[in-house]
Amino acid sequence: MAYRCTKHCDFTLDLQCATLPLKAWYKYDKHLLTLSCSDDSDPSQYYCDLCEHERNPNDWFYYCAECDNTLHSRCALGDLPFLKIGRKYRGQFAVRFAMDKP
């Protein structure tokens, strides 16, 4: 599922990206991380400070300007960002439920 512009422009945004929170809290950073889509860093610096894997410069990411930390959205939010805290993971049903609730 995606959102697409109907005004003759070439803009499409998938549901997962459209529902990312603008701010995220990461337990090892003292500040809130901000959702970002552009980066002025040297291309050799396109990596995630948590998993240390390369980062695609065209993908959304979370950034802390104060600490200069950059994280993949999945690293910052986890695998199930919409799963309500206190709920138990029950396989595919929980994933479908989590993704249906923005």
Z-matrix of the N, CA and C atoms (Angstrom, degrees):
N
C 1 1.436
C 2 1.531 1 108.06
N 3 1.316 2 115.99 1 140.82
C 4 1.464 3 120.39 2 -178.37
C 5 1.525 4 110.12 3 -150.98
N 6 1.313 5 114.19 4 161.53
C 7 1.467 6 121.43 5 172.86
C 8 1.519 7 107.55 6 -101.81
N 9 1.332 8 116.47 7 132.42
C 10 1.458 9 120.61 8 -178.06
C 11 1.521 10 109.31 9 -130.97
N 12 1.323 11 116.11 10 139.40
C 13 1.458 12 121.83 11 177.40
C 14 1.527 13 109.27 12 -71.86
N 15 1.315 14 116.43 13 137.09
C 16 1.466 15 120.87 14 179.60
C 17 1.523 16 111.94 15 -105.65
N 18 1.313 17 117.78 16 11.85
C 19 1.469 18 122.54 17 -176.24
C 20 1.529 19 112.59 18 -104.75
N 21 1.309 20 118.29 19 35.38
C 22 1.467 21 123.97 20 175.27
C 23 1.528 22 113.98 21 68.83
N 24 1.320 23 117.80 22 20.19
C 25 1.464 24 118.10 23 172.90
C 26 1.525 25 108.03 24 -107.78
N 27 1.288 26 116.10 25 163.49
C 28 1.455 27 121.10 26 -175.52
C 29 1.529 28 109.79 27 -100.05
N 30 1.345 29 116.96 28 64.41
C 31 1.457 30 120.93 29 -178.52
C 32 1.520 31 109.87 30 -122.19
N 33 1.329 32 116.12 31 125.09
C 34 1.456 33 122.64 32 176.68
C 35 1.521 34 108.00 33 -136.61
N 36 1.314 35 116.29 34 138.34
C 37 1.459 36 121.64 35 179.34
C 38 1.521 37 107.85 36 -133.78
N 39 1.347 38 116.68 37 120.59
C 40 1.460 39 117.85 38 -178.92
C 41 1.526 40 110.61 39 -74.52
N 42 1.310 41 115.73 40 160.21
C 43 1.460 42 122.13 41 -174.18
C 44 1.523 43 111.84 42 -60.36
N 45 1.315 44 117.37 43 -39.85
C 46 1.467 45 120.14 44 -178.83
C 47 1.529 46 111.05 45 -61.98
N 48 1.315 47 118.15 46 -42.67
C 49 1.469 48 121.17 47 178.22
C 50 1.528 49 111.42 48 -71.17
N 51 1.318 50 116.91 49 -36.95
C 52 1.467 51 120.84 50 -177.89
C 53 1.522 52 112.36 51 -66.91
N 54 1.322 53 117.65 52 -24.69
C 55 1.462 54 120.63 53 -176.81
C 56 1.523 55 113.43 54 -102.63
N 57 1.326 56 117.84 55 8.52
C 58 1.471 57 119.64 56 176.52
C 59 1.528 58 109.65 57 -65.73
N 60 1.327 59 118.02 58 137.49
C 61 1.467 60 119.25 59 177.50
C 62 1.528 61 111.12 60 -67.97
N 63 1.324 62 117.23 61 146.13
C 64 1.465 63 121.28 62 -179.80
C 65 1.519 64 112.05 63 -68.84
N 66 1.313 65 116.86 64 -29.80
C 67 1.465 66 122.45 65 177.89
C 68 1.521 67 108.17 66 -128.06
N 69 1.325 68 116.18 67 147.27
C 70 1.462 69 121.11 68 178.36
C 71 1.518 70 108.90 69 -140.20
N 72 1.309 71 115.05 70 147.09
C 73 1.455 72 120.83 71 178.13
C 74 1.518 73 107.68 72 -103.65
N 75 1.327 74 116.50 73 126.61
C 76 1.460 75 121.12 74 175.28
C 77 1.517 76 107.80 75 -113.38
N 78 1.317 77 117.18 76 130.43
C 79 1.463 78 121.32 77 -169.34
C 80 1.523 79 114.98 78 -61.09
N 81 1.331 80 119.11 79 -21.58
C 82 1.459 81 120.39 80 -179.22
C 83 1.527 82 113.26 81 -101.88
N 84 1.319 83 117.50 82 10.93
C 85 1.464 84 121.35 83 176.82
C 86 1.520 85 108.11 84 -119.47
N 87 1.306 86 117.51 85 138.71
C 88 1.465 87 121.96 86 -177.50
C 89 1.528 88 112.30 87 -76.38
N 90 1.327 89 117.39 88 -15.43
C 91 1.460 90 122.08 89 -174.60
C 92 1.527 91 110.58 90 -118.92
N 93 1.323 92 115.52 91 162.87
C 94 1.461 93 120.12 92 173.35
C 95 1.524 94 109.68 93 -70.76
N 96 1.318 95 116.21 94 143.36
C 97 1.459 96 121.80 95 174.86
C 98 1.523 97 108.09 96 -90.74
N 99 1.309 98 116.91 97 143.99
C 100 1.459 99 122.63 98 -178.63
C 101 1.521 100 109.71 99 -109.34
N 102 1.322 101 116.06 100 133.85
C 103 1.458 102 121.01 101 176.36
C 104 1.522 103 109.00 102 -65.81
N 105 1.322 104 116.71 103 130.26
C 106 1.468 105 121.82 104 -177.07
C 107 1.519 106 109.96 105 -134.41
N 108 1.329 107 114.94 106 155.34
C 109 1.465 108 119.15 107 178.26
C 110 1.518 109 112.35 108 -126.69
N 111 1.317 110 117.56 109 -6.82
C 112 1.462 111 119.34 110 178.24
C 113 1.516 112 108.92 111 -134.57
N 114 1.312 113 114.22 112 154.70
C 115 1.454 114 120.06 113 -174.66
C 116 1.521 115 108.79 114 -143.65
N 117 1.321 116 116.75 115 130.74
C 118 1.463 117 121.12 116 178.78
C 119 1.525 118 112.53 117 -92.49
N 120 1.326 119 116.70 118 6.28
C 121 1.460 120 120.62 119 -177.61
C 122 1.521 121 111.61 120 -67.09
N 123 1.300 122 113.94 121 159.99
C 124 1.454 123 121.62 122 171.32
C 125 1.538 124 106.91 123 -61.71
N 126 1.331 125 119.30 124 135.34
C 127 1.469 126 121.04 125 -178.81
C 128 1.531 127 114.20 126 -52.82
N 129 1.312 128 118.10 127 -25.35
C 130 1.466 129 119.70 128 177.65
C 131 1.531 130 111.33 129 -71.06
N 132 1.336 131 117.33 130 -11.05
C 133 1.466 132 122.16 131 -179.48
C 134 1.531 133 112.67 132 -98.80
N 135 1.330 134 118.15 133 9.36
C 136 1.461 135 121.28 134 -179.94
C 137 1.527 136 109.84 135 -80.45
N 138 1.328 137 115.45 136 78.96
C 139 1.455 138 120.68 137 176.46
C 140 1.524 139 108.76 138 -145.00
N 141 1.310 140 115.70 139 163.15
C 142 1.460 141 122.13 140 179.53
C 143 1.525 142 108.31 141 -89.91
N 144 1.327 143 116.80 142 129.90
C 145 1.463 144 120.56 143 -179.56
C 146 1.525 145 112.87 144 -72.15
N 147 1.325 146 118.21 145 -13.36
C 148 1.457 147 120.21 146 178.71
C 149 1.529 148 111.55 147 -91.05
N 150 1.329 149 116.97 148 -60.49
C 151 1.470 150 120.08 149 -176.89
C 152 1.526 151 112.45 150 -87.30
N 153 1.323 152 116.61 151 -14.33
C 154 1.465 153 124.60 152 179.38
C 155 1.528 154 113.41 153 64.67
N 156 1.337 155 116.74 154 19.77
C 157 1.462 156 120.19 155 174.01
C 158 1.521 157 109.09 156 -91.32
N 159 1.320 158 114.83 157 158.41
C 160 1.462 159 120.62 158 179.86
C 161 1.530 160 110.38 159 -61.26
N 162 1.320 161 115.19 160 149.27
C 163 1.460 162 122.63 161 -179.25
C 164 1.518 163 109.00 162 -114.97
N 165 1.327 164 116.89 163 135.17
C 166 1.459 165 121.15 164 176.01
C 167 1.534 166 107.80 165 -76.49
N 168 1.336 167 119.20 166 121.30
C 169 1.467 168 120.73 167 -177.62
C 170 1.530 169 113.49 168 -65.28
N 171 1.333 170 118.28 169 -11.93
C 172 1.465 171 121.63 170 178.60
C 173 1.527 172 112.89 171 -92.27
N 174 1.326 173 117.73 172 -5.80
C 175 1.465 174 121.67 173 -179.45
C 176 1.523 175 110.84 174 -95.38
N 177 1.335 176 116.76 175 152.08
C 178 1.459 177 122.25 176 174.98
C 179 1.520 178 109.09 177 -65.63
N 180 1.324 179 117.11 178 149.85
C 181 1.462 180 121.98 179 178.76
C 182 1.523 181 108.74 180 -151.06
N 183 1.316 182 116.50 181 167.71
C 184 1.468 183 121.75 182 177.24
C 185 1.518 184 108.74 183 -108.27
N 186 1.348 185 114.90 184 140.82
C 187 1.463 186 120.84 185 -173.14
C 188 1.525 187 110.69 186 -137.43
N 189 1.327 188 116.01 187 138.36
C 190 1.461 189 122.39 188 172.31
C 191 1.525 190 106.89 189 -112.29
N 192 1.325 191 117.15 190 109.93
C 193 1.468 192 121.72 191 -177.75
C 194 1.526 193 111.47 192 -67.39
N 195 1.333 194 117.32 193 -35.91
C 196 1.463 195 120.47 194 -178.18
C 197 1.526 196 112.05 195 -65.47
N 198 1.328 197 116.68 196 -39.79
C 199 1.470 198 121.50 197 -177.33
C 200 1.525 199 112.73 198 -100.56
N 201 1.337 200 117.04 199 -8.55
C 202 1.461 201 123.03 200 -176.14
C 203 1.534 202 111.54 201 58.04
N 204 1.333 203 116.29 202 43.19
C 205 1.458 204 122.48 203 177.06
C 206 1.518 205 109.60 204 -103.50
N 207 1.310 206 115.68 205 137.23
C 208 1.456 207 122.64 206 178.29
C 209 1.520 208 108.33 207 -125.85
N 210 1.336 209 117.04 208 130.47
C 211 1.458 210 121.64 209 -179.24
C 212 1.522 211 110.54 210 -131.29
N 213 1.353 212 115.72 211 143.25
C 214 1.462 213 120.02 212 168.47
C 215 1.525 214 107.61 213 -56.45
N 216 1.311 215 118.08 214 151.43
C 217 1.465 216 119.75 215 177.71
C 218 1.526 217 110.46 216 -61.24
N 219 1.319 218 118.13 217 -38.83
C 220 1.468 219 121.26 218 179.48
C 221 1.530 220 111.13 219 -66.26
N 222 1.325 221 117.50 220 -36.22
C 223 1.472 222 120.33 221 178.53
C 224 1.528 223 110.94 222 -69.41
N 225 1.324 224 116.98 223 -36.96
C 226 1.469 225 120.86 224 -179.20
C 227 1.524 226 111.86 225 -74.63
N 228 1.336 227 117.38 226 -37.88
C 229 1.466 228 121.35 227 -172.89
C 230 1.517 229 114.09 228 -101.34
N 231 1.319 230 117.67 229 -21.27
C 232 1.456 231 121.12 230 -175.31
C 233 1.518 232 110.88 231 91.38
N 234 1.322 233 115.62 232 179.39
C 235 1.466 234 120.91 233 -176.79
C 236 1.524 235 113.42 234 -75.51
N 237 1.323 236 117.48 235 -27.72
C 238 1.464 237 121.45 236 -176.47
C 239 1.522 238 110.02 237 -126.64
N 240 1.329 239 118.04 238 71.88
C 241 1.463 240 119.90 239 -173.63
C 242 1.524 241 114.78 240 -66.84
N 243 1.330 242 118.40 241 -20.22
C 244 1.461 243 120.46 242 -177.64
C 245 1.526 244 113.07 243 -101.86
N 246 1.329 245 117.10 244 4.83
C 247 1.456 246 120.41 245 178.04
C 248 1.516 247 108.67 246 -74.92
N 249 1.303 248 116.78 247 126.22
C 250 1.464 249 121.62 248 -176.96
C 251 1.530 250 110.05 249 -66.40
N 252 1.321 251 116.60 250 132.66
C 253 1.456 252 121.51 251 -179.94
C 254 1.523 253 108.86 252 -60.87
N 255 1.329 254 115.74 253 135.74
C 256 1.459 255 120.82 254 -178.55
C 257 1.518 256 112.89 255 98.13
N 258 1.334 257 117.42 256 -12.05
C 259 1.461 258 121.20 257 178.43
C 260 1.520 259 108.77 258 -85.95
N 261 1.320 260 116.16 259 153.85
C 262 1.455 261 120.98 260 177.75
C 263 1.517 262 109.09 261 -95.73
N 264 1.300 263 115.33 262 141.95
C 265 1.458 264 121.61 263 177.30
C 266 1.518 265 108.13 264 -78.21
N 267 1.315 266 117.35 265 123.82
C 268 1.464 267 121.77 266 -178.89
C 269 1.519 268 110.55 267 -126.39
N 270 1.292 269 116.01 268 56.37
C 271 1.454 270 121.07 269 174.93
C 272 1.510 271 114.31 270 67.64
N 273 1.320 272 115.72 271 -144.21
C 274 1.451 273 122.57 272 -173.14
C 275 1.529 274 112.79 273 -62.04
N 276 1.330 275 118.02 274 -34.32
C 277 1.466 276 120.63 275 179.84
C 278 1.527 277 110.95 276 -60.01
N 279 1.339 278 116.70 277 -44.25
C 280 1.468 279 120.59 278 -178.96
C 281 1.521 280 110.52 279 -65.85
N 282 1.326 281 117.75 280 -37.69
C 283 1.461 282 120.65 281 179.25
C 284 1.521 283 109.60 282 -65.70
N 285 1.321 284 117.39 283 -45.72
C 286 1.458 285 120.67 284 179.69
C 287 1.526 286 109.93 285 -62.36
N 288 1.319 287 117.82 286 -44.13
C 289 1.463 288 121.92 287 178.88
C 290 1.517 289 110.08 288 -62.13
N 291 1.323 290 116.72 289 -44.07
C 292 1.462 291 120.47 290 -178.15
C 293 1.524 292 110.97 291 -63.07
N 294 1.314 293 118.07 292 -39.40
C 295 1.463 294 120.87 293 -176.84
C 296 1.535 295 111.51 294 -78.54
N 297 1.332 296 117.97 295 -21.90
C 298 1.461 297 120.61 296 178.88
C 299 1.517 298 112.69 297 -79.47
N 300 1.312 299 118.18 298 -15.66
C 301 1.466 300 122.53 299 -176.57
C 302 1.520 301 110.15 300 -108.42
N 303 1.338 302 119.59 301 93.21
C 304 1.468 303 120.27 302 179.78
C 305 1.515 304 111.79 303 -70.15
